Amino acid sequence: MSTSSSARLALGFSCAGHTFAHLLMLLYPTVVLSLEATWKLPFEDLIALMLVGQVLFGVAAVPAGWLGDRWSVPGMMAVFFIGTGAAAIATGFAASPFELALGLAAIGLFAAIYHPVGIAWVARNPVNRGKALGINGIFGSAGTAGGAVVAGTLATAYGWQWAFFVPGALCVGFGLVLLALILGGRVRDTHEAGRSAPSEASRGDMMRGGLVLLVTIACAGLIYQTTSFAMPKLFEQRLDGLVDTSAGVGALVSAVYLVSASAQVFGGWLADRYDLRRVYFACWLLQIPVLAVAISLAGPVLIPVAALMVLINTMAVPAENSLFARYTPPAWRGTAFGVKFLISLGVAAVSVPLVGEMYRAFREFGPLLATLAAAAALGTAAALLLPAVRRPPAAQAAE
C-alpha cells in the first residue's frame, strides 16, 4: 500500500470521525424535547444530565492526545469509533435519568479522542493546511447539523432510544473497518515523521501566541457549545408555531448548521492566503453584532440570523487551528491539541448549567445571547494581541 493511498484513507477516516464526534455528542439536546413528555421532567433538569459527558469530552482530550503522540494515531481512531458507537448504543437502553447520564458520560469519554488525534493528524502538513482543515471542518459541521435532524427524526418516528441505536451502530461499523485496514497494513501511522518536523515559529511567538489563543479558544468554545445546546429550545420558543414537533425543530437546527458548513472551506482559503491574525480577528469582530441582533429576535427571520451566527463562528476555525499548529512543537502536537480541546470543549461544563440556569431564571434566552455577545467582544480584543503571521515560504512556493 503506497504512502499516498494510506494518507487518503487516513484523511477519509479523519473526516468521518469528525462527523461522528459532533453528531453523537449533539443527539441529546434534541432528544430532550421527546424526554420532557416521556419522562415528565422539566427541560432544565433533563439538559443537566449531559454535564458529565461534556466535561469528559474536554478533560479526556489531553490524555487522548498524549496517547496519539506516544502510541498510534490510527489505533486511537479505531478506539474512538468503536468506543463512542458502543457507548451510544448503551445509552439507548437507559431506563432512568442516572443510567442516561452514565451513557452520555461514556459517549463524552470516547468522543474526546477525536479532536486531539484526528485534527492533529490533518494539521501535520503546513502546505495548504487551511484548505485541509476547512474540508475536515465541513464534516464536523455536518455532524453538528446531523445531530439535531437524526435525533429528531428517529425519536419522532421510532422513539428516543433509536436516536442513539442507529448512529451508534454506524460508528462501530466504521471502527471495525478501520481496524481491519490497520491490521492489513493499508492504514499506517506516520507520527515519527511528524515528530521530527521543524517548529514553525520562534519560541517567543509560541509563548505569546499560545497564551492569547487560550483566551480566544475558551470564548469560541463557550459561544459554539452554548449555541448548539440552546438552539433547539430557542427555535421551539421563538418561531411562532412554525414547527411543533421534535423532528421539525431538529430539521431547522440541522439546516442552520448545514448552511454554515461551507464557511469552513472559505475560512480555510482565507487562512492559506492572508495574514492569519487578521483573518482570525475579522471573524471575531463580525460575531458581536450578529449575536446582539439575535438577543430579542423572534419569528422566521431568526433562522437566517442563527445561520449567520454559526457561519461566522465556524469560519474562524481553520485559521484558529492553523495558528495553534504554528505555535505548537511538532513532537507534542497531539498533546497540545488535547489541551486546546480541553479548553474549547471543556467550557461545556459552563455551557450546560448556563443554558439550564438562565432558562430557569428568565424562561427565555435573551440574557444568554447577551452573555455570548460579551464573550465575542472579549475574543475580539484578545485576537488583537496575536503575533502577525503570514504564510510559510513552502505554502507560497506550492501555488
Phi and psi in degrees as a GROMACS rama.xvg file:
@    title "Ramachandran Plot"
@    xaxis  label "Phi"
@    yaxis  label "Psi"
@TYPE xy
-72.2092  159.758  SER-2
-63.1881  -39.6862  THR-3
-66.085  -38.1696  SER-4
-67.0499  -40.4668  SER-5
-63.2562  -38.4366  SER-6
-66.6957  -38.2391  ALA-7
-65.168  -42.4041  ARG-8
-62.4736  -40.8046  LEU-9
-61.7021  -44.8529  ALA-10
-63.5633  -40.495  LEU-11
-60.7789  -45.5664  GLY-12
-71.5976  -31.2901  PHE-13
-64.6658  -42.338  SER-14
-66.4904  -43.5678  CYS-15
-62.1695  -40.4086  ALA-16
-62.6434  -37.1096  GLY-17
-62.9514  -39.8986  HIS-18
-61.517  -50.6401  THR-19
-65.7277  -36.2953  PHE-20
-59.3141  -46.6972  ALA-21
-78.1023  -38.0347  HIS-22
-61.1649  -49.6483  LEU-23
-69.1067  -31.6081  LEU-24
-75.5404  -19.7821  MET-25
-113.385  18.8199  LEU-26
-69.6727  -41.5571  LEU-27
-65.5568  -39.9702  TYR-28
-57.4095  -25.7252  PRO-29
-89.9456  -35.8518  THR-30
-57.4389  -34.0608  VAL-31
-52.6109  -37.9639  VAL-32
-62.3072  -31.6134  LEU-33
-80.2136  -37.0252  SER-34
-68.3864  -28.7694  LEU-35
-54.436  -42.5057  GLU-36
-81.2425  -37.5723  ALA-37
-71.7103  -44.6167  THR-38
-99.8418  -3.68174  TRP-39
56.4012  43.8955  LYS-40
-121.531  148.622  LEU-41
-71.4816  154.289  PRO-42
-53.8781  -46.3366  PHE-43
-64.6089  -29.017  GLU-44
-78.5495  -39.4579  ASP-45
-69.4291  -41.5665  LEU-46
-64.8345  -26.7796  ILE-47
-67.8842  -18.9821  ALA-48
-65.9212  -18.8536  LEU-49
-88.5304  -0.106804  MET-50
-60.2254  -50.8905  LEU-51
-61.6524  -41.8172  VAL-52
-61.2839  -40.2385  GLY-53
-67.8852  -37.2812  GLN-54
-63.0815  -46.1692  VAL-55
-65.1616  -33.7161  LEU-56
-56.1945  -33.655  PHE-57
-90.584  -50.0725  GLY-58
-62.6917  -41.8845  VAL-59
-74.5317  -6.56451  ALA-60
-65.3743  -33.7772  ALA-61
-66.7792  -54.2088  VAL-62
-62.8988  -31.6642  PRO-63
-63.7822  -44.261  ALA-64
-64.0968  -38.8273  GLY-65
-62.7759  -42.7457  TRP-66
-65.4458  -36.2422  LEU-67
-63.0287  -39.4212  GLY-68
-69.18  -42.7716  ASP-69
-89.4901  -29.7495  ARG-70
-110.326  -89.6562  TRP-71
-154.327  127.575  SER-72
-68.7272  -51.3929  VAL-73
-60.1041  -38.7289  PRO-74
-61.7097  -42.9189  GLY-75
-66.6204  -34.0758  MET-76
-67.7458  -36.7143  MET-77
-63.9693  -41.4681  ALA-78
-61.6598  -39.8771  VAL-79
-58.3732  -53.8108  PHE-80
-60.5209  -51.0276  PHE-81
-69.0768  -43.9206  ILE-82
-67.6202  -44.5126  GLY-83
-67.5068  -42.7485  THR-84
-63.2918  -43.8651  GLY-85
-63.9702  -37.9842  ALA-86
-64.9441  -38.3347  ALA-87
-64.9187  -42.9806  ALA-88
-60.4274  -44.4069  ILE-89
-61.7695  -36.6415  ALA-90
-62.4536  -34.5228  THR-91
-63.1475  -19.1334  GLY-92
-91.7464  2.04201  PHE-93
-61.4389  136.55  ALA-94
-116.654  2.63813  ALA-95
-152.215  162.126  SER-96
-56.8359  -37.8417  PRO-97
-63.7137  -45.7468  PHE-98
-64.6711  -37.1836  GLU-99
-64.4313  -44.7073  LEU-100
-62.0375  -37.3986  ALA-101
-64.8284  -43.3945  LEU-102
-64.6964  -42.396  GLY-103
-64.1542  -33.6475  LEU-104
-65.5925  -40.8751  ALA-105
-65.7451  -39.5124  ALA-106
-59.3055  -46.0564  ILE-107
-62.0092  -39.1553  GLY-108
-62.0035  -49.5763  LEU-109
-76.211  -35.3684  PHE-110
-64.8172  -23.2994  ALA-111
-61.6378  -19.9279  ALA-112
-65.7763  -35.614  ILE-113
-60.0661  -57.1997  TYR-114
-61.3332  -48.982  HIS-115
-69.076  -26.1525  PRO-116
-91.7812  -53.1436  VAL-117
-69.0122  -42.3034  GLY-118
-70.3132  -40.4439  ILE-119
-62.3923  -34.2276  ALA-120
-58.9219  -47.6832  TRP-121
-69.3283  -34.4593  VAL-122
-82.0849  2.12988  ALA-123
-64.0253  -33.8073  ARG-124
-94.0489  116.951  ASN-125
-72.5653  -15.7619  PRO-126
-82.163  123.372  VAL-127
54.5958  34.485  ASN-128
-62.1199  -40.4869  ARG-129
-59.8943  -42.0052  GLY-130
-61.8589  -47.5046  LYS-131
-62.7486  -42.2774  ALA-132
-68.0801  -33.5315  LEU-133
-65.9623  -44.0967  GLY-134
-62.8615  -46.1966  ILE-135
-60.2702  -37.4534  ASN-136
-64.9724  -31.9509  GLY-137
-59.4249  -40.0559  ILE-138
-67.5794  -34.9652  PHE-139
-65.5676  -42.0519  GLY-140
-64.6383  -35.7875  SER-141
-62.6829  -37.1238  ALA-142
-67.4836  -41.0635  GLY-143
-62.3532  -43.4093  THR-144
-66.3046  -43.2169  ALA-145
-67.288  -28.5013  GLY-146
-55.1916  -45.3479  GLY-147
-70.7774  -46.9118  ALA-148
-72.5928  -37.8308  VAL-149
-63.9726  -48.3152  VAL-150
-62.8506  -46.0947  ALA-151
-64.3648  -43.4011  GLY-152
-67.4357  -48.7  THR-153
-67.9361  -39.354  LEU-154
-65.5026  -40.4069  ALA-155
-69.7073  -39.8889  THR-156
-81.6889  -39.1748  ALA-157
-126.669  -10.4034  TYR-158
113.715  152.546  GLY-159
-61.13  -28.1874  TRP-160
-59.2569  -36.8937  GLN-161
-71.0014  -16.8125  TRP-162
-65.1296  -22.3908  ALA-163
-99.5153  -37.542  PHE-164
-60.484  -50.9648  PHE-165
-67.9801  -55.4464  VAL-166
-64.8557  -30.8892  PRO-167
-62.6218  -43.6251  GLY-168
-64.7482  -40.1966  ALA-169
-62.8498  -39.8334  LEU-170
-64.0265  -43.4885  CYS-171
-60.1217  -40.5119  VAL-172
-59.5922  -43.3765  GLY-173
-60.7706  -40.3019  PHE-174
-64.1244  -39.6795  GLY-175
-67.436  -38.5352  LEU-176
-64.2439  -45.1933  VAL-177
-61.1302  -43.072  LEU-178
-59.7045  -41.8559  LEU-179
-63.3839  -40.067  ALA-180
-67.2104  -36.4344  LEU-181
-65.8544  -48.4381  ILE-182
-64.175  -29.6425  LEU-183
-85.826  -0.0944031  GLY-184
79.1213  11.6242  GLY-185
-87.527  -20.2128  ARG-186
-120.537  117.064  VAL-187
-113.488  155.179  ARG-188
-91.0085  128.495  ASP-189
-115.694  27.9338  THR-190
-67.5804  -23.1487  HIS-191
-65.0575  -40.2111  GLU-192
-64.7342  -39.2316  ALA-193
-66.3299  -36.9897  GLY-194
-65.9567  -28.5785  ARG-195
-90.2676  -0.896687  SER-196
-67.75  149.621  ALA-197
-73.4686  157.498  PRO-198
-68.969  153.368  SER-199
-103.083  -1.19234  GLU-200
-148.022  161.596  ALA-201
-70.0416  162.969  SER-202
-60.7313  -40.6413  ARG-203
-63.7564  -43.4479  GLY-204
-65.6614  -35.5996  ASP-205
-60.5817  -44.7073  MET-206
-65.8246  -49.4961  MET-207
-65.0098  -49.9278  ARG-208
-62.4519  -41.156  GLY-209
-63.0243  -43.2753  GLY-210
-66.0642  -42.598  LEU-211
-64.5364  -41.2743  VAL-212
-64.8697  -28.1117  LEU-213
-59.0802  -37.3566  LEU-214
-72.009  -49.8768  VAL-215
-65.9331  -36.3085  THR-216
-64.5908  -40.4536  ILE-217
-63.5212  -43.221  ALA-218
-65.7512  -42.8505  CYS-219
-63.6793  -42.0788  ALA-220
-63.787  -40.2994  GLY-221
-61.7418  -45.2556  LEU-222
-65.3189  -48.4925  ILE-223
-66.5493  -48.8757  TYR-224
-65.6151  -45.4825  GLN-225
-63.0998  -42.4552  THR-226
-60.7203  -46.1065  THR-227
-67.8765  -33.385  SER-228
-72.3857  -37.2048  PHE-229
-88.2643  -21.7192  ALA-230
-60.058  -42.513  MET-231
-57.1677  -45.449  PRO-232
-69.9624  -36.7039  LYS-233
-59.209  -46.2704  LEU-234
-65.828  -40.9312  PHE-235
-58.852  -38.2748  GLU-236
-77.926  -41.5502  GLN-237
-104.899  -0.488318  ARG-238
-93.198  14.8878  LEU-239
53.2983  45.335  ASP-240
75.3508  11.6301  GLY-241
-59.1882  -36.7712  LEU-242
-132.243  148.811  VAL-243
-135.871  17.0657  ASP-244
-131.858  161.461  THR-245
-60.8912  -37.4354  SER-246
-63.9374  -40.8756  ALA-247
-65.695  -45.6297  GLY-248
-61.651  -45.3723  VAL-249
-60.0464  -39.5167  GLY-250
-64.5353  -40.1488  ALA-251
-68.2989  -42.6492  LEU-252
-61.4315  -42.9395  VAL-253
-62.1543  -40.3305  SER-254
-60.3457  -40.5339  ALA-255
-59.4706  -46.446  VAL-256
-75.2601  -30.391  TYR-257
-67.7077  -42.2664  LEU-258
-61.0025  -37.4657  VAL-259
-78.183  -15.1343  SER-260
-60.2343  -41.4872  ALA-261
-64.2831  -17.9332  SER-262
-62.2118  -26.4959  ALA-263
-70.9554  -33.1862  GLN-264
-66.2584  -43.9333  VAL-265
-63.7147  -41.432  PHE-266
-62.3973  -37.9865  GLY-267
-66.6352  -39.1292  GLY-268
-61.079  -44.4711  TRP-269
-63.2627  -41.4543  LEU-270
-64.4104  -31.7183  ALA-271
-78.6176  -18.5316  ASP-272
-115.141  -18.7232  ARG-273
-129.596  168.746  TYR-274
-55.4309  118.396  ASP-275
-58.3307  -36.9627  LEU-276
-62.6373  -42.3394  ARG-277
-69.0909  -40.4935  ARG-278
-61.0329  -46.5335  VAL-279
-64.1342  -44.1817  TYR-280
-62.3628  -43.4828  PHE-281
-61.3933  -40.6418  ALA-282
-63.1688  -38.349  CYS-283
-67.2316  -45.3626  TRP-284
-61.3523  -39.4614  LEU-285
-68.5991  -22.9488  LEU-286
-70.4588  -28.4549  GLN-287
-61.0179  -55.3673  ILE-288
-65.8288  -32.3549  PRO-289
-67.1797  -44.4387  VAL-290
-64.0673  -37.9828  LEU-291
-64.6055  -40.4745  ALA-292
-64.0198  -37.2487  VAL-293
-70.7149  -14.731  ALA-294
-54.3215  -44.4993  ILE-295
-118.386  10.3561  SER-296
-76.7867  142.714  LEU-297
-144.938  165.655  ALA-298
86.7959  -179.132  GLY-299
-56.432  -27.6479  PRO-300
-64.0278  -19.4318  VAL-301
-63.2821  -29.682  LEU-302
-63.6241  -52.2131  ILE-303
-66.1655  -30.9453  PRO-304
-67.8532  -41.2641  VAL-305
-62.5975  -39.4007  ALA-306
-62.98  -42.1398  ALA-307
-65.1946  -37.6817  LEU-308
-60.066  -46.884  MET-309
-72.8311  -38.1376  VAL-310
-58.5081  -47.2671  LEU-311
-67.6343  -38.887  ILE-312
-61.6854  -44.8783  ASN-313
-75.4658  -26.7046  THR-314
-61.2587  -27.1634  MET-315
-78.4045  -14.9411  ALA-316
-63.0108  -47.1452  VAL-317
-59.3442  -40.8362  PRO-318
-64.9551  -41.0734  ALA-319
-62.5033  -46.5104  GLU-320
-68.3143  -34.3779  ASN-321
-65.8452  -42.6994  SER-322
-61.7738  -43.8278  LEU-323
-65.5184  -39.782  PHE-324
-63.7334  -37.3941  ALA-325
-63.7489  -37.7216  ARG-326
-93.9866  22.2909  TYR-327
-122.306  134.331  THR-328
-64.1242  129.163  PRO-329
-54.9899  -36.66  PRO-330
-66.7377  -18.7453  ALA-331
-123.004  26.7808  TRP-332
-65.1746  -41.1527  ARG-333
-62.6571  -44.4496  GLY-334
-63.5205  -41.2849  THR-335
-64.311  -42.9084  ALA-336
-64.558  -28.6654  PHE-337
-62.3802  -41.7944  GLY-338
-63.8919  -43.0228  VAL-339
-56.5836  -48.2001  LYS-340
-79.7897  -19.8311  PHE-341
-59.856  -42.6637  LEU-342
-73.7353  -50.8584  ILE-343
-62.0429  -47.3914  SER-344
-88.9055  -25.4473  LEU-345
-67.2097  -21.9406  GLY-346
-67.4472  -8.60027  VAL-347
-60.4566  -23.8637  ALA-348
-63.1925  -25.6176  ALA-349
-91.0923  -38.161  VAL-350
-62.6551  -43.859  SER-351
-61.7207  -54.3676  VAL-352
-67.0097  -28.3177  PRO-353
-62.4425  -45.6577  LEU-354
-63.2602  -49.5545  VAL-355
-64.6392  -45.5777  GLY-356
-73.7038  -36.0704  GLU-357
-68.281  -35.2957  MET-358
-68.3791  -39.5646  TYR-359
-61.8886  -39.2181  ARG-360
-78.407  -40.2044  ALA-361
-113.143  -14.1833  PHE-362
60.9319  17.2598  ARG-363
-163.021  174.838  GLU-364
-110.731  13.2046  PHE-365
-57.9443  -50.628  GLY-366
-61.78  -32.6656  PRO-367
-64.8912  -44.5087  LEU-368
-66.6603  -33.3034  LEU-369
-64.4304  -38.5527  ALA-370
-63.2629  -40.4212  THR-371
-68.6175  -34.5837  LEU-372
-63.2526  -38.3754  ALA-373
-65.6825  -38.0395  ALA-374
-64.0997  -37.5706  ALA-375
-64.4225  -37.8477  ALA-376
-64.4674  -40.1198  ALA-377
-64.8053  -43.3264  LEU-378
-62.3582  -37.488  GLY-379
-63.0873  -45.1729  THR-380
-63.7566  -41.5591  ALA-381
-65.9553  -38.6505  ALA-382
-60.7566  -26.4243  ALA-383
-64.867  -21.8914  LEU-384
-87.8525  -3.67681  LEU-385
-69.6694  145.384  LEU-386
-63.5833  141.059  PRO-387
-66.0206  133.672  ALA-388
-131.951  133.474  VAL-389
-116.961  172.209  ARG-390
-60.9184  144.306  ARG-391
-66.8962  154.92  PRO-392
-53.8732  -35.5766  PRO-393
-61.0633  -37.4586  ALA-394
-68.4759  -37.8922  ALA-395
-67.8905  -40.6948  GLN-396
-65.954  -26.4851  ALA-397
-73.2227  -16.7863  ALA-398
